[in-house]
Amino acid sequence: MLTGPTMAVYATDVLLRRNRYDGRELSDESRGGPFWYTAGVNPAGAAAVLLGTAAAGLCVTTPLYTGPVAAALGGTDLSLPVGMLLAAVLYLLTGRRRQAAGAA
């Protein structure tokens, strides 16, 4: 439930940046670094992962737990595609806005 949304946010970020990362800047953990964001956390990415994971939790089927959406669909586990798709779309929408604000 967590891995799918996390990988979707990563892949979306790679696409948004066209895979152009500066290794030196990416390793900069100082407060003024280009990837510091808010207290070291990218709010758009964190929100997309959390909401994607929550949606995946509604659609998961495991021996211990079946989400309400999965139960309504007769036990069909859609957690991976739902979590990934929602996280990617949310990050795409909020990530672009943040990049545009940062470029101004």
CNS distance restraints for C-alpha pairs under 8 A (distance, minus, plus):
assign (resid   1 and name CA) (resid   5 and name CA) 7.29 0.50 0.50
assign (resid   1 and name CA) (resid  53 and name CA) 5.47 0.50 0.50
assign (resid   1 and name CA) (resid  56 and name CA) 5.49 0.50 0.50
assign (resid   1 and name CA) (resid  57 and name CA) 6.44 0.50 0.50
assign (resid   1 and name CA) (resid  60 and name CA) 7.72 0.50 0.50
assign (resid   1 and name CA) (resid  79 and name CA) 6.34 0.50 0.50
assign (resid   1 and name CA) (resid  80 and name CA) 6.57 0.50 0.50
assign (resid   1 and name CA) (resid  83 and name CA) 6.97 0.50 0.50
assign (resid   2 and name CA) (resid   6 and name CA) 6.23 0.50 0.50
assign (resid   2 and name CA) (resid  49 and name CA) 7.41 0.50 0.50
assign (resid   2 and name CA) (resid  52 and name CA) 7.93 0.50 0.50
assign (resid   2 and name CA) (resid  53 and name CA) 5.37 0.50 0.50
assign (resid   3 and name CA) (resid   7 and name CA) 6.09 0.50 0.50
assign (resid   4 and name CA) (resid   8 and name CA) 6.13 0.50 0.50
assign (resid   4 and name CA) (resid  80 and name CA) 5.79 0.50 0.50
assign (resid   4 and name CA) (resid  81 and name CA) 7.84 0.50 0.50
assign (resid   4 and name CA) (resid  83 and name CA) 6.30 0.50 0.50
assign (resid   4 and name CA) (resid  84 and name CA) 5.18 0.50 0.50
assign (resid   5 and name CA) (resid   9 and name CA) 6.22 0.50 0.50
assign (resid   5 and name CA) (resid  48 and name CA) 7.52 0.50 0.50
assign (resid   5 and name CA) (resid  49 and name CA) 5.26 0.50 0.50
assign (resid   5 and name CA) (resid  52 and name CA) 5.43 0.50 0.50
assign (resid   5 and name CA) (resid  53 and name CA) 6.25 0.50 0.50
assign (resid   5 and name CA) (resid  80 and name CA) 7.91 0.50 0.50
assign (resid   5 and name CA) (resid  83 and name CA) 5.30 0.50 0.50
assign (resid   5 and name CA) (resid  84 and name CA) 4.45 0.50 0.50
assign (resid   5 and name CA) (resid  85 and name CA) 7.71 0.50 0.50
assign (resid   5 and name CA) (resid  86 and name CA) 7.76 0.50 0.50
assign (resid   5 and name CA) (resid  87 and name CA) 5.28 0.50 0.50
assign (resid   5 and name CA) (resid  88 and name CA) 7.28 0.50 0.50
assign (resid   6 and name CA) (resid  10 and name CA) 6.35 0.50 0.50
assign (resid   6 and name CA) (resid  49 and name CA) 5.65 0.50 0.50
assign (resid   6 and name CA) (resid  84 and name CA) 7.80 0.50 0.50
assign (resid   6 and name CA) (resid  87 and name CA) 7.76 0.50 0.50
assign (resid   7 and name CA) (resid  11 and name CA) 6.06 0.50 0.50
assign (resid   7 and name CA) (resid  84 and name CA) 7.61 0.50 0.50
assign (resid   8 and name CA) (resid  12 and name CA) 6.01 0.50 0.50
assign (resid   8 and name CA) (resid  84 and name CA) 5.28 0.50 0.50
assign (resid   8 and name CA) (resid  85 and name CA) 7.37 0.50 0.50
assign (resid   8 and name CA) (resid  87 and name CA) 6.30 0.50 0.50
assign (resid   8 and name CA) (resid  88 and name CA) 5.22 0.50 0.50
assign (resid   9 and name CA) (resid  13 and name CA) 6.07 0.50 0.50
assign (resid   9 and name CA) (resid  45 and name CA) 6.40 0.50 0.50
assign (resid   9 and name CA) (resid  48 and name CA) 7.16 0.50 0.50
assign (resid   9 and name CA) (resid  49 and name CA) 7.01 0.50 0.50
assign (resid   9 and name CA) (resid  87 and name CA) 6.18 0.50 0.50
assign (resid   9 and name CA) (resid  88 and name CA) 5.41 0.50 0.50
assign (resid   9 and name CA) (resid  91 and name CA) 6.23 0.50 0.50
assign (resid  10 and name CA) (resid  14 and name CA) 6.28 0.50 0.50
assign (resid  11 and name CA) (resid  15 and name CA) 6.32 0.50 0.50
assign (resid  12 and name CA) (resid  16 and name CA) 6.08 0.50 0.50
assign (resid  12 and name CA) (resid  88 and name CA) 5.98 0.50 0.50
assign (resid  12 and name CA) (resid  91 and name CA) 7.11 0.50 0.50
assign (resid  12 and name CA) (resid  92 and name CA) 6.53 0.50 0.50
assign (resid  13 and name CA) (resid  17 and name CA) 6.09 0.50 0.50
assign (resid  13 and name CA) (resid  91 and name CA) 7.89 0.50 0.50
assign (resid  13 and name CA) (resid  92 and name CA) 7.85 0.50 0.50
assign (resid  13 and name CA) (resid  95 and name CA) 7.73 0.50 0.50
assign (resid  14 and name CA) (resid  18 and name CA) 5.74 0.50 0.50
assign (resid  14 and name CA) (resid  19 and name CA) 4.79 0.50 0.50
assign (resid  14 and name CA) (resid  20 and name CA) 7.70 0.50 0.50
assign (resid  15 and name CA) (resid  19 and name CA) 6.30 0.50 0.50
assign (resid  16 and name CA) (resid  92 and name CA) 7.63 0.50 0.50
assign (resid  16 and name CA) (resid  95 and name CA) 7.95 0.50 0.50
assign (resid  16 and name CA) (resid  96 and name CA) 7.42 0.50 0.50
assign (resid  17 and name CA) (resid  21 and name CA) 7.49 0.50 0.50
assign (resid  21 and name CA) (resid  25 and name CA) 7.84 0.50 0.50
assign (resid  21 and name CA) (resid  26 and name CA) 7.02 0.50 0.50
assign (resid  22 and name CA) (resid  26 and name CA) 6.04 0.50 0.50
assign (resid  23 and name CA) (resid  27 and name CA) 6.20 0.50 0.50
assign (resid  24 and name CA) (resid  28 and name CA) 6.43 0.50 0.50
assign (resid  25 and name CA) (resid  33 and name CA) 6.83 0.50 0.50
assign (resid  25 and name CA) (resid  34 and name CA) 6.52 0.50 0.50
assign (resid  25 and name CA) (resid  35 and name CA) 7.46 0.50 0.50
assign (resid  26 and name CA) (resid  34 and name CA) 7.67 0.50 0.50
assign (resid  26 and name CA) (resid  35 and name CA) 6.57 0.50 0.50
assign (resid  28 and name CA) (resid  33 and name CA) 5.61 0.50 0.50
assign (resid  28 and name CA) (resid  34 and name CA) 7.75 0.50 0.50
assign (resid  28 and name CA) (resid  35 and name CA) 7.64 0.50 0.50
assign (resid  29 and name CA) (resid  33 and name CA) 6.27 0.50 0.50
assign (resid  29 and name CA) (resid  35 and name CA) 7.79 0.50 0.50
assign (resid  29 and name CA) (resid  36 and name CA) 6.78 0.50 0.50
assign (resid  29 and name CA) (resid  40 and name CA) 7.83 0.50 0.50
assign (resid  30 and name CA) (resid  36 and name CA) 7.07 0.50 0.50
assign (resid  31 and name CA) (resid  36 and name CA) 5.87 0.50 0.50
assign (resid  31 and name CA) (resid  39 and name CA) 7.58 0.50 0.50
assign (resid  31 and name CA) (resid  40 and name CA) 7.53 0.50 0.50
assign (resid  32 and name CA) (resid  36 and name CA) 6.65 0.50 0.50
assign (resid  35 and name CA) (resid  40 and name CA) 7.41 0.50 0.50
assign (resid  35 and name CA) (resid  42 and name CA) 7.83 0.50 0.50
assign (resid  36 and name CA) (resid  40 and name CA) 4.50 0.50 0.50
assign (resid  36 and name CA) (resid  41 and name CA) 6.64 0.50 0.50
assign (resid  36 and name CA) (resid  42 and name CA) 7.49 0.50 0.50
assign (resid  37 and name CA) (resid  41 and name CA) 5.74 0.50 0.50
assign (resid  37 and name CA) (resid  42 and name CA) 5.27 0.50 0.50
assign (resid  37 and name CA) (resid  43 and name CA) 7.56 0.50 0.50
assign (resid  38 and name CA) (resid  42 and name CA) 6.25 0.50 0.50
assign (resid  38 and name CA) (resid  43 and name CA) 6.95 0.50 0.50
assign (resid  41 and name CA) (resid  46 and name CA) 7.19 0.50 0.50
assign (resid  42 and name CA) (resid  46 and name CA) 6.12 0.50 0.50
assign (resid  43 and name CA) (resid  47 and name CA) 5.97 0.50 0.50
assign (resid  44 and name CA) (resid  48 and name CA) 6.14 0.50 0.50
assign (resid  44 and name CA) (resid  90 and name CA) 7.94 0.50 0.50
assign (resid  44 and name CA) (resid  91 and name CA) 6.01 0.50 0.50
assign (resid  44 and name CA) (resid  94 and name CA) 5.70 0.50 0.50
assign (resid  44 and name CA) (resid  95 and name CA) 6.02 0.50 0.50
assign (resid  44 and name CA) (resid  98 and name CA) 7.94 0.50 0.50
assign (resid  45 and name CA) (resid  49 and name CA) 6.17 0.50 0.50
assign (resid  45 and name CA) (resid  91 and name CA) 6.00 0.50 0.50
assign (resid  45 and name CA) (resid  95 and name CA) 7.56 0.50 0.50
assign (resid  46 and name CA) (resid  50 and name CA) 6.12 0.50 0.50
assign (resid  47 and name CA) (resid  51 and name CA) 6.02 0.50 0.50
assign (resid  48 and name CA) (resid  52 and name CA) 5.87 0.50 0.50
assign (resid  48 and name CA) (resid  86 and name CA) 7.55 0.50 0.50
assign (resid  48 and name CA) (resid  87 and name CA) 4.64 0.50 0.50
assign (resid  48 and name CA) (resid  88 and name CA) 7.28 0.50 0.50
assign (resid  48 and name CA) (resid  90 and name CA) 5.50 0.50 0.50
assign (resid  48 and name CA) (resid  91 and name CA) 5.53 0.50 0.50
assign (resid  49 and name CA) (resid  53 and name CA) 5.97 0.50 0.50
assign (resid  49 and name CA) (resid  87 and name CA) 5.71 0.50 0.50
assign (resid  50 and name CA) (resid  54 and name CA) 6.17 0.50 0.50
assign (resid  51 and name CA) (resid  55 and name CA) 6.17 0.50 0.50
assign (resid  51 and name CA) (resid  83 and name CA) 7.99 0.50 0.50
assign (resid  51 and name CA) (resid  86 and name CA) 7.61 0.50 0.50
assign (resid  51 and name CA) (resid  87 and name CA) 6.81 0.50 0.50
assign (resid  52 and name CA) (resid  56 and name CA) 6.12 0.50 0.50
assign (resid  52 and name CA) (resid  82 and name CA) 7.43 0.50 0.50
assign (resid  52 and name CA) (resid  83 and name CA) 4.32 0.50 0.50
assign (resid  52 and name CA) (resid  84 and name CA) 6.49 0.50 0.50
assign (resid  52 and name CA) (resid  85 and name CA) 7.79 0.50 0.50
assign (resid  52 and name CA) (resid  86 and name CA) 5.43 0.50 0.50
assign (resid  52 and name CA) (resid  87 and name CA) 4.64 0.50 0.50
assign (resid  53 and name CA) (resid  57 and name CA) 6.14 0.50 0.50
assign (resid  53 and name CA) (resid  83 and name CA) 5.75 0.50 0.50
assign (resid  54 and name CA) (resid  58 and name CA) 6.65 0.50 0.50
assign (resid  54 and name CA) (resid  83 and name CA) 7.75 0.50 0.50
assign (resid  55 and name CA) (resid  59 and name CA) 6.72 0.50 0.50
assign (resid  55 and name CA) (resid  79 and name CA) 7.36 0.50 0.50
assign (resid  55 and name CA) (resid  82 and name CA) 6.77 0.50 0.50
assign (resid  55 and name CA) (resid  83 and name CA) 5.77 0.50 0.50
assign (resid  55 and name CA) (resid  86 and name CA) 7.76 0.50 0.50
assign (resid  56 and name CA) (resid  60 and name CA) 6.09 0.50 0.50
assign (resid  56 and name CA) (resid  78 and name CA) 7.32 0.50 0.50
assign (resid  56 and name CA) (resid  79 and name CA) 4.08 0.50 0.50
assign (resid  56 and name CA) (resid  80 and name CA) 6.52 0.50 0.50
assign (resid  56 and name CA) (resid  82 and name CA) 5.99 0.50 0.50
assign (resid  56 and name CA) (resid  83 and name CA) 4.62 0.50 0.50
assign (resid  57 and name CA) (resid  67 and name CA) 6.10 0.50 0.50
assign (resid  57 and name CA) (resid  79 and name CA) 6.59 0.50 0.50
assign (resid  58 and name CA) (resid  66 and name CA) 7.83 0.50 0.50
assign (resid  58 and name CA) (resid  67 and name CA) 4.32 0.50 0.50
assign (resid  58 and name CA) (resid  68 and name CA) 5.66 0.50 0.50
assign (resid  58 and name CA) (resid  69 and name CA) 5.58 0.50 0.50
assign (resid  58 and name CA) (resid  70 and name CA) 6.92 0.50 0.50
assign (resid  58 and name CA) (resid  79 and name CA) 7.40 0.50 0.50
assign (resid  59 and name CA) (resid  66 and name CA) 7.50 0.50 0.50
assign (resid  59 and name CA) (resid  67 and name CA) 5.16 0.50 0.50
assign (resid  59 and name CA) (resid  68 and name CA) 6.80 0.50 0.50
assign (resid  59 and name CA) (resid  69 and name CA) 5.03 0.50 0.50
assign (resid  59 and name CA) (resid  70 and name CA) 4.65 0.50 0.50
assign (resid  59 and name CA) (resid  76 and name CA) 7.80 0.50 0.50
assign (resid  59 and name CA) (resid  77 and name CA) 5.81 0.50 0.50
assign (resid  59 and name CA) (resid  78 and name CA) 5.28 0.50 0.50
assign (resid  59 and name CA) (resid  79 and name CA) 4.73 0.50 0.50
assign (resid  59 and name CA) (resid  82 and name CA) 7.58 0.50 0.50
assign (resid  60 and name CA) (resid  65 and name CA) 7.63 0.50 0.50
assign (resid  60 and name CA) (resid  66 and name CA) 5.73 0.50 0.50
assign (resid  60 and name CA) (resid  67 and name CA) 5.31 0.50 0.50
assign (resid  60 and name CA) (resid  69 and name CA) 7.94 0.50 0.50
assign (resid  60 and name CA) (resid  70 and name CA) 5.94 0.50 0.50
assign (resid  60 and name CA) (resid  76 and name CA) 7.80 0.50 0.50
assign (resid  60 and name CA) (resid  77 and name CA) 4.92 0.50 0.50
assign (resid  60 and name CA) (resid  78 and name CA) 6.27 0.50 0.50
assign (resid  60 and name CA) (resid  79 and name CA) 4.86 0.50 0.50
assign (resid  61 and name CA) (resid  65 and name CA) 6.19 0.50 0.50
assign (resid  61 and name CA) (resid  66 and name CA) 4.37 0.50 0.50
assign (resid  61 and name CA) (resid  67 and name CA) 6.40 0.50 0.50
assign (resid  61 and name CA) (resid  70 and name CA) 6.33 0.50 0.50
assign (resid  61 and name CA) (resid  71 and name CA) 7.91 0.50 0.50
assign (resid  61 and name CA) (resid  75 and name CA) 6.15 0.50 0.50
assign (resid  61 and name CA) (resid  76 and name CA) 6.95 0.50 0.50
assign (resid  61 and name CA) (resid  77 and name CA) 5.18 0.50 0.50
assign (resid  62 and name CA) (resid  66 and name CA) 5.92 0.50 0.50
assign (resid  66 and name CA) (resid  70 and name CA) 6.29 0.50 0.50
assign (resid  66 and name CA) (resid  71 and name CA) 6.17 0.50 0.50
assign (resid  66 and name CA) (resid  75 and name CA) 7.22 0.50 0.50
assign (resid  67 and name CA) (resid  71 and name CA) 6.08 0.50 0.50
assign (resid  68 and name CA) (resid  72 and name CA) 6.12 0.50 0.50
assign (resid  69 and name CA) (resid  73 and name CA) 6.30 0.50 0.50
assign (resid  70 and name CA) (resid  74 and name CA) 6.39 0.50 0.50
assign (resid  70 and name CA) (resid  75 and name CA) 4.87 0.50 0.50
assign (resid  70 and name CA) (resid  76 and name CA) 5.20 0.50 0.50
assign (resid  70 and name CA) (resid  77 and name CA) 5.73 0.50 0.50
assign (resid  70 and name CA) (resid  78 and name CA) 7.09 0.50 0.50
assign (resid  71 and name CA) (resid  75 and name CA) 4.91 0.50 0.50
assign (resid  71 and name CA) (resid  76 and name CA) 7.33 0.50 0.50
assign (resid  78 and name CA) (resid  82 and name CA) 5.98 0.50 0.50
assign (resid  79 and name CA) (resid  83 and name CA) 5.71 0.50 0.50
assign (resid  80 and name CA) (resid  84 and name CA) 6.00 0.50 0.50
assign (resid  81 and name CA) (resid  85 and name CA) 5.86 0.50 0.50
assign (resid  82 and name CA) (resid  86 and name CA) 6.01 0.50 0.50
assign (resid  83 and name CA) (resid  87 and name CA) 6.05 0.50 0.50
assign (resid  84 and name CA) (resid  88 and name CA) 6.02 0.50 0.50
assign (resid  85 and name CA) (resid  89 and name CA) 6.14 0.50 0.50
assign (resid  86 and name CA) (resid  90 and name CA) 6.05 0.50 0.50
assign (resid  87 and name CA) (resid  91 and name CA) 6.03 0.50 0.50
assign (resid  88 and name CA) (resid  92 and name CA) 5.92 0.50 0.50
assign (resid  89 and name CA) (resid  93 and name CA) 6.18 0.50 0.50
assign (resid  90 and name CA) (resid  94 and name CA) 6.11 0.50 0.50
assign (resid  91 and name CA) (resid  95 and name CA) 5.14 0.50 0.50
assign (resid  91 and name CA) (resid  96 and name CA) 7.88 0.50 0.50
assign (resid  92 and name CA) (resid  96 and name CA) 5.98 0.50 0.50
assign (resid  93 and name CA) (resid  97 and name CA) 6.61 0.50 0.50
assign (resid  94 and name CA) (resid  98 and name CA) 6.22 0.50 0.50
assign (resid  95 and name CA) (resid  99 and name CA) 6.16 0.50 0.50
assign (resid  96 and name CA) (resid 100 and name CA) 6.09 0.50 0.50
assign (resid  97 and name CA) (resid 101 and name CA) 6.16 0.50 0.50
assign (resid  98 and name CA) (resid 102 and name CA) 6.06 0.50 0.50
assign (resid  99 and name CA) (resid 103 and name CA) 6.08 0.50 0.50
assign (resid 100 and name CA) (resid 104 and name CA) 6.45 0.50 0.50
